[in-house]
Amino acid sequence: MTWLDTILEENKKFIEAIDADALPTQRQPYPYGVVTCMDPRVNLAAAGVPPFRSTGEIQSQARIIRTLGGMADKRSLVVGIHLAGLKEIAVIMHTDCGCSLAYSKIDTLIGNMETNLHPEKWQEFKNLVGTPIREKLIEWLHAFEDPRAAVKEEVEAIKSYPFVPETLIVHGLVYDLSSGTIEIVVNGYES
Ligand SMILES: [Zn+2]
């Protein structure tokens, strides 16, 4: 059975379990958004942003932007702020992030890309990123060593975008994977 078969099977079970009338079909403007890592170990219930109920009912209207490392996607920010009503954003980075791994394992990453990609594509990518590839790829990925320093930088980056109003409040937090605690690195109300 392929994963696609599993998805369809799980979807059948889901349809049977939910109350279709409880599904969120109306789009709701909401002031809070979370920018966090794509890492599945980051549990958003730790920040009071729980998933859906098993009946299909939505528990939180917060917009969630999940990317590598928890760096905001600009397109999501533009629509989030100017259409979905975001007024306040929490950037949640975390310990043991793959973005730090990319930093420490940059040579492995480059080796894997070289093996996995057709030489022409690999060359095209190198042209896109620039040389020296090692340094440029770290820069391109926004790979970092320390999540606390990275979250501070990301908060500053978001606030500096020309499409971000000065009134947007941006917090910088770090989630500890081993204890489940959230540390405030940047308190957006104070900066
Ligand atoms: Zn991560």
Residues whose N, C-alpha, C, O or C-beta is under 5 A from the ligand:
A	BS01	ZN	C37 D39 G69 C97 G98 C99
